[in-house]
């Protein structure tokens, strides 16, 4: 699933930047127009699929020592 998302999203993002990047750079606030590079998106997609939701849920369900007192 990760590869399918990357295969669609990253080329579309790169194409958008290639076509409209020069216009964005001319704008008043270019940094707010395009927040992420294709590399940033690729890294964020990887982070989403590397997370283990079960480990986070287990930590929530098991009370810490401070909560038992």
N, C-alpha and C positions, 0 to 999 in steps of 0.2 A: 504494500500500500504506500509505503514511504517513497519508493521509486516512482510510482505512478503520479504521486503528487508533485514530486520534483520535476518529472518529465513534462508536466503541463505548466506548472507555475513559473519555474525558473526561465525557460525560453520566452514565455510571455512577458515576464518582467524585463528581461534583457532587451527584448524587442521594443517595449514601451520606452525604456531609457534611451535606446538608440534613436528612436524616432522623435521623441519629445524632450529628451535631455537638454538639447540646446535652447529650447523655448523655456524650460524650467530655470535654467541658469540665468536667463535674462530677467526673470521675475524679481519682485521685490524681496521675497523671502525664500530663496531656493532650498534651504535646509529643511523647511517645513513642508515643502511640496513632495519630496521623495525622502522618506525617513530611512529606508533600508536599502542596502546594496543586495545584489543577487547572492553574494557570499554570506551576508547576514541572514537572509532568508533560508539558505541552505543549512546554516548552522542551527537556526531556530527549529526548523523541521526535524533535524536530527535529534535535538534535545527533547522534542515532544515524544518521539518514538523510543527514546532511551529511558524515559522515566518508567518506574514501576509503580502503578497506582496502588497495588496491594500493600507495598511496604509503607506508603503514606497512611493508608487506612488503618493498618495495624498500629502504628504509632499513635494515632488518635484514640483508638479503642483501649489501649493499655495505659492506665493512669500512671503518672510519675510518682515518686516517693512523696513529693510535696503535697500532692492532691489527696493522699490517703490520710494525712494527719488532721 
